[in-house]
Amino acid sequence: MKGHRLVLFLLFLLWGCSVSDEEQIRNTLNQRGDAFRKKDLSFYLACFSDRYQDAEGDLLSLKKRVEGYFQTFEQIEYESWDRSIQIEQESATAVQQYRIEVHAGGSKKQFAGKEAFLLKKEGGRWRIVKGL
């Protein structure tokens, strides 16, 4: 009986320490930003669903596009802020401000704006399925 109570106690602790959906979404978006800065393609793509789609294409198109950025730019600086997240069951919308600065051949360019994503919970993990 003691072992059974210990298991219940441990489950209770784990349940109390679980990460909220909003925090998991923030982690996915933070990972995306970290992957940009590190120029780590596999780390970047892990944030996206296999069903990803945006105005410029699917996940394969995104992979080729980002791979090109990583090859072209010597350094990528990325930051985001003012993030809002709306969750409805297994779907979420995230909107944030961003700034990206890229360095190549001794020059740099800076872009800033607002980006929005649709995320879905897949296999217990929130992934980006669409750029809005």
N, C-alpha and C positions, 0 to 999 in steps of 0.2 A: 504494500500500500504506500510506503514511503517513496518508492521509485515513481509511482503513478503521480503522487503530489508534486514531486520534483519536476516531472515532465510538464505538468499543467502550469507550474510556476514559471518554467523556462519559456513555454509558449506565451504566457501572459506577458513576460518581459519583452519577448521578440515582437509581439503584437503592438505593445506600447511604444516600441522603438522604430516601428516601420516608417518608411519615408512616404510622405503624402504624394498624391498624384501631381500636385503643383510643384513640389520640390523635385520630383523625377523629371518633369518637363523642363524646369530650370536647369537641371543637370544635363539634359540632352542639348539644350541651347548653349550652355556653357562649354560643353565638350566640342560642339561645332566651332565656337570661337577659338578654343585652345588649339584645335586641329588646324585652323587657318594659320594661326601664329607659328605653329610648329611645322607647317607644310607637310602634314601627315595624312595622306590620302585615305588609307584604310580607317584611321581614327575618325576622319571626317565622314566617310560614307557609312560608318556604323550608326550615325544619327538618322539615317534615312531608310524609309521602307523600300522594299523591292518594287512596290507599286507607285513609287514617287512619280509625280507629274507636275510640270509647271509650264509657263507660256513658251519656254524654249525647248521642251522635250521631256524625255523620261529619265530614269536613273542613269542609263548608259550615257545619255547626252550630258547630264550633270557631271558624271565621272570624267568624261573627256574634257569638258570645260574647265573643271577645277584642276585637273592634271596639267592642263595648259597654263593655268595661272601659276601653279607651283613651279613649273619649269621656267616660265618667263621671268618671274619676279624673284629677286635675290632675298628680299625680306617682305613680309606682310605683317602689318600691325592692324589689329582689329579690336574694337571695343563696342559694347552695346550697353544700353541703359534704358531707363523709363519703360520697363517691360510690363505688359499686362497679359494675363492669361485667363481665358474663359474656358471652363471645363463642362462638358455635357456628356456624362456617362463615359463612353470609350473614345470620345473625340474631344479635341481642344483646339482653340485658336490662340495663337501667341502673336503679339505685336510689340515691336521694340524699335527704338532709335539705334542707329549704328554709325560708326565712322570706320573707314578702312583706308589705310595708307600703304601704298605699294612702292617698292624701291627696285629700280632696274637701271643698269648702265650709268650710275651716278646721278640719276634724276629720280624724283618721287612725284607721285600723284596721290591726291586725296579725294575720296568720295564720302558722302554722308547722306543719310536719309532715314526713311522708315521702312522696315521690312515686316512682313506678316507671313505666318505659316499655319497650315492645318496639320495637326498631329493626331495619330491614332495609337491606341494601346494595342501592341502586337506581342503576344507571348509574354505578357507581363512587363513590357518595356515600351515607353512612349517614343515613337519615331515620327519624323517629318514625312508626310505623304504628299504635301502640295505646297508650293510657294504661291502666295496670294498676291 
